[in-house]
Structure formats: structure tokens, C-alpha cells
Amino acid sequence: MSVRDDRDRGEASTQVILVVPVIVLLLTLAVQAALVFHASAVAGAAAARGASVAAGAEFAGMAAAVSGVQAASRMVDELGADLARAPEVAMADGLVTFIVEVRVPRVAPFFPDAVTRVVVEPLERTTTESQR
């Protein structure tokens, strides 16, 4: 039989009370960071898809922009995220600028509520053989 020192009684429960909140805080921060990373990846992929669709038609104009917005919105839905606001498209100087903002679920404070990604892609141009 072992002899226990009375001064050590309750030391394990005190250590648990001090360590468990720190571990829970670290786990919460890790989960929030993963959610921000996921939202960032979704926003980037959706912006790239929308810009690609919108840049696909040189003379389509608004129709290409609308189809790009629809493609980006569909991709965000398919990847299980929510848009913070409608995707934005701008076409100027032969470039398509596509902006997607995705909402980040809140688990821990001090993290962003939404992640924004911007993709700039050149408009596709079709040329005939004689124009080359």
C-alpha cells in the first residue's frame, strides 16, 4: 500500500480545471481557422468559375456576366457555403473582374464574418484565320 502525502490531495482536479479551458479555447480557434480557410477556398473557386464563364464570350456582354454570376452562385451552393452578398462582375479594357464574398460561420470571436476573393481574367477573343 502506498502512503500519500496530504498536501497533494486535489492537485489533479486543480490541474484539470486550469488546463481544460485552454484546450477548449485552442480547439475552438482551430475550428474557426478551418472554417475561414474553407470559406476562402470556396470564394476563390467560385470567383474563378464565374470569371471563366463571364470571360467566355467576347460579344455576349451582360448575358455572359449574368451567366458568370449564376455559375458562381451555383458553385457556392454546391460547396456548402453561403454568399454574404451577390457576386459582382465588371468588364473593362478586355478584362473581367469577378468578386465573390462568402459568409464565414462564427465559432470564435476576432475572426472575419466574410471572406472576399477577386479574380481578374482576360476576355476570350475569337479571331478568324485571316486575322492572325
N, C-alpha and C positions, 0 to 999 in steps of 0.2 A: 504494500500500500504506500502511496506517495503522500508526503506531507506538503500541504500547500501553505504558502505564506498569506496571511490575512490581508496584507497590503495589495495583493494582486487581484483581489475579488472585484469583479465588474469591469476589469480593464478591457476585455474583449468587446463587451457591449458598448463601451465608450468609443473604442476604435471604429466599430461598425457605424455608430451614429455620426462620426466625423467623416468617414470615407464614402459612405453610400451617397450622400448628396453630391459629392464631387463626381462620382462615377455617373450618376444620373444626368448631371449637367453636361459632362463630356459626351455622353451618348446622344443627348438632345441636340447638341451643337453638331455632332457628326450627321445626324439625320437631316437637320436643316441644311447643312452644306451639301448633302447629296440631293436634296430637293432643288436647291438653287442650280446645281450642276445639271440636273435633268431638265429643268426649265430652260436653261441656257442652250442645251443641245437641241431641244425641241424648237426653240425660237430660231436658232441658226439653220436647222434643216428646213423649217417651213419658209424662212426668208429665201433660202437658196432655191427651193422648189418654186415659190411664187415668182421670183425674178427670172428663173429659167423659162417658165410658161409665158410670162409677160414679154420677155425678150424674143420669143419665138416667131413673132410675125412683125415684119418691118412696117407694113402699112395698116395693120389692124387697129392701132391706136387704143381707144377706150375699150374695145372688145377684148384685146389682149390683156389690158390692165385688169379688167373685171374677171377674166378667167384666171389670171395670176392670183388675185385676192381669193377667189373661190378655192383654188388649189392649195394655197397656204392655209386657209381656214380648215379645209378638209384634213390636211396633214396634222394640224394641231389637235383636232378631234380624234383622229386615229391613234395618235401617240399618247392620248390620255391626259392632255393638259387643257387649260382654259386661256382664251385670249383676254388680255387686260383691256384692249381696245381693238378696233378694226385695223387690219393691215393697211399700210399706206404705200402708194405707188407713185413715182414721179418719173416721167420720161423727158429727157432733155439732152441735147448735144450728142445724140447717138448712144446714150446710156440709160439703163433702167435702174432706178434706186428703189429698193424694196425694204420696208421697215415692218418688223413684227415684234409685238410686245406680248409676252406670256406671263400670266399671273403665277406667283410662287406661293404654294400653301405655307401657312405660318405655323411653325412649331416653336421656334425660339425668337426672342426679340433681337433687334440690332441687325437684322438681315433685310435685304430689299424685298419689297412687295411684288415687284415685277422685274423681268429681265427683258431688255431690248436688244435686238440684233438687226444690223443693217447690212444688206448685200447690194453691191453695185455690179451690174453686168452689162456688157455691150449689147446693143440691139443687133439681132441677126439680120444680115443683109443678103438678099439673093441677087445674083448677077447672072447675066446671060454669058454665053461663051465669048461673044464678041466684045463684051465689056471688060474682060480680064486683061 
